[in-house]
Amino acid sequence: MEVCCTFDSPVLDQVLPPVLILEFVFGLVGNLTWRPNMVYLTHLAVADSLLLFCLPFRAHYYWQGKNWQFGDASCRVLLFLLAANRAAGIFFLTAVAVDRYLRIVHPLSRINRMSLSYALWVSLGLWVLIFLATGHLLADEHFFESNNRTQCESFNICMGFNPLSTWHNAFYIIQFFLPTSIVAFCSVRIAWQLRRKAMERRGKIKRAVQFVLAVALIFSTCFLPSTMSCLSVWILKVWYDECSYFEKANVAFYTSVCFTYFNSVLTLNLYFSFPAKFSVCLVSCLISILDLEEFCGIAL
């Protein structure tokens, strides 16, 4: 039988609500002013919009001292949307990085001449994968009664084995490290491709390099802390089976999870601040790599 730990965390109740509200406000402003110019960014904006719907409820939950007051069904939906947003943010950022990599490093690849429907099918496949990986949150109850309060959490520190909980934690970690490796590879290859070409306008090349490196930096900044916190809890469970050993790890994890939501603010502002400058540099790069006649045959 599972024995789950409960913690009174006044620091979380005081700090996280205003942070969540700030994320909601800035994210809402960013989503109201963006202009979609890529399929993957459009789907990223959809995922971020779903997150913005959840943040006020999450802030209210912490304001009430981690006491969920909206019922079982809404708890399941909220936790599913939060998990789906994290996965979507990671997957679609990875898709954008791969798209940039192919267009700059392999400009003559047949994939670059694929129609819009190809990107739509890729996006649909990613959403199906996201649902398969996080849909279990809709099927299982996540209520946890403690001190006359009803906690609504998908991450509970429990002593024992639960297949769904184990999968949830494993996917949380895997979905960071595997895409991060892909994004890092794409970013380094793009930076190298742009730097090694002799071109006249070094300033724009430098901005493009800064762009792809900023993507990798934001990717790691938003998702690395919560991933490492989750991993540390797993490691602690190997050595300890008493709740007292997990109190600090619990605070660290939920704080880092809260800051994960800044991804919805930072990525949209990054991508919709750079596209015009990046496109000019991309065109200049391709023209220098190819003959003008070859360049005209590439579908951008």
N, C-alpha and C positions, 0 to 999 in steps of 0.2 A: 504493500500500500504506500502511495506517495505521501510524504510529509512536506508541505510547502512552507517557506519562510515568509513572514510578514515583518515589515519594518515601518516605524514612524519616522518620516523624513520631512521635518518642518522646512528644511532648506529647499527641498524640491517644491513644496507647496508655496513658498514665498517667491522663489526665483523664476520658476518655469512659466507661470501664467503670464507675466508681462512680456517675457521673451516670446512666447507663442503668439501673443497678440501683435507684437511688433512684426513677427514673421508674416502674420496674416495680412497686416496693413501693407507692408512693402511688397509682398507677393501679389496682392490684389491690384495694386497700382501697376506693377510690371505686367500682369496678365491683361490688363485693360488697354495697354498702350502698344502691345507687340503687333508686328505684322508678319504673318507666316510666309517664309520664302523657301522652306524645305519641308518635305513630308515628315521626316523624323522629328524636326523641331515642333511641328504642329502636334504630333502625338505627345511629345514632351510637355507641351503647354496644356494639353488635355489632362495629363497625369497631375500636373501642378495645380490645375483648377480643382481636381478632386481633393487634393491635399488641403487647399484653402478652405474647402467646405468642412473639413474635419477639425481644423485648428481651434476655432472658438469652443467647440465641445470639449476638446482636450484641455484647454485653458480652464474652463469651468470645472472640470474634473479635479484639477489640482487645487483650484481655489476652494473647493469643498473638502480639502484634505484627503484627496484620492477616494472620493465617494461618488460612484456612478449612479445617477438618478434617472436614467432614461430607458431602462429596461434591457432585457437580454438581447433582443434582435438588433437594436441599435448599437449595442456594444460589439456584437459580431461584425456588423457592417463597418463600423468605425475602424476596428483593428485590421480588417481586410483591406480597406482603402489605404490605411497608413502603410501596410506592408506592400501593397501593390504599387503605391507611389514610389517607394524606395527602389523597388525592382525596376519599375519603368524608367525612373530617372537614370539609373545605372545602365540599363540596356540601351536606351535611346541615345544617351551620351556616347556609348560605345559604338552604336551604329553611325553616328555623325563622325566620330573619329575615323572609323573604317572608310566611310564615304570620302572624307578629305584625303585620307591616305591613298586611296585608289586613284583619285582624280589628279593628285600631284605627282605621286611616285610612279604610278602606272597609267599615264594619261591615254594610252592607246588600247587599254584593256576593253574587251567587249562589254564588260559590266557597266562601264561608263556610258555606253550607248543604249542601255536598257531604257524602256519606256517608264512613264510615271507609275504604271500599274505594278511594275516590279517592286518599287519601293513600298507601295501599298501592301503588297503581299508579304513582304518582309516585316512590315509593321504589324500586320495581322498575326503573323507567326509569333512575333514577340509577345503580343497581348495574350495569345493562347498559352504560351509558355508561362507567362506571369500568372495567369489564372490557375493553371495546373499546379504551380508551385506554392501559391498562397491561398487557394480556394478552400483548403481545409479549415481556415479560420472561420468560415461561414458555417461549418458543420458542427463545430465543437463549442461547448459553453466555456466562457472565460471569466465568469463571475467568481469572486473569491471573498468570502465573508470574513471580516477581521475588525474587532473592536467596534461593533455596530456600524461598520462601514462596508460598502460593497465595492471592492476593487475590480477594475476592468482592465486586465493586462494580458497580453499574449506571451510575455516573458515572465514566468514565475520561477523562482529558484526553489525547486522541489528535489527532495532526496528520494531517488528511485528512478525507474526507467519508464518513459512514456514515448511511444513511437512517434506520435505527431509532434510532441514537444522537441524530440531529438531532431526530427527533420526540419522543424522551424528554425532551430538554432544552426543546424548545419547549412541550410540554404542561405541563412543570413550572412554566414561567413564566406561561403563559396561564391555567392553572387557579387562579392566585393573583389576577392583576390583574382579570380579568373578574368573578369572584364578589365580590372586595373592593369593586368599584364598586357592585355590587348591595346588599351589606350596608351600605355607607356611606350609600347613598340611603335605604334602609329605616330605618336608625337615625335619620338626621336628620329624616325625615318623621314618625316616631313621636314623637321628642322635641318637635318643633314642634306636633304635634297635641295632645299632653298639656299642653304649657305654655300654649297659647293658649286653653284652655278654663278658664273661671272656675269653680273648684270649692272646696269647703270644706276638703278634706283635702289640703293642699299637701304634707305630709310623704310620703304614699304616692305622690303623683305624682312627687315628686323621686326616690324610690327606683326607680320604674319607669323614669324617664329614665336613672338611673345604671345600671340593668340593661342596657338596650339599648346604651348607650355602652360598657359593660364588654365586651359581646359583640364590638363592633367593635374595641376595644382589644386584647383577647386574640387575636382573629383576626389582627390585624396583627403583634402581638408574636411570636406563634408561627411565622408563615409568612413574614413579610417578610424577616428576615435571610437565610434560606437562598435565597429567591428572588433577592435582590439579589446574593448571592455567586455563584449560578449565572449570572446575567446578566453579572457582571463577568468570569467566565471566558470567556464568549462574546466579550465585547469585547476581551479580551486576545488571543484567538486570531486576531482580525482583524489585529492589529498585530505579533504575535510568533509565531515557530514554533520556539522553543527552550524546553525544559522548565524551565530555570532561572528563567524569568520567572513560572512558575506555582506555585512551591512555597508561598508565603505564601497565595495564593488557594486552594490545595488545603486547607491547614489551616483557613482561615476557612470554607470551604464545609462540610467534614465536621463541624466544631464546631457550626455553625449548624443543620445537618441534625439533629444529636443533640438540640439544644434544641427542635426542631420537635415532638419526641415529647411534650413537656410539654403539648401541646394535649389529649391524652387525659386528663390530670389536671385541668387548669384548666377545661375546658368542662363536664365532668360535675359538678365541685364548684360551678361557677357556676349551672348550670341547676337543680340539685336543692337548692340553698340558697335560691333565690329564688321558686320557683313559687307557693307559697301567697300570699306578699305581692303578687306580681305579679298574680295572678288577682283578688285583692280590688280592687286599683287599676284593673285592666282593666274589671271590672264597674262600678265607680264612674264611670269615664270614659264608658262606653257609656250608662249611665243618664242622665248629664248631657247627652249628645249627642242622645239619642232620647227620645221619650215612653216611659213604662213599658210601654204596650201594644205599641208597636213593638219595644221591647227583648225582650219575651217571645216574639216571633215569630222571633228570631234563634237559629240553632242554634250554640251555642258548643261 
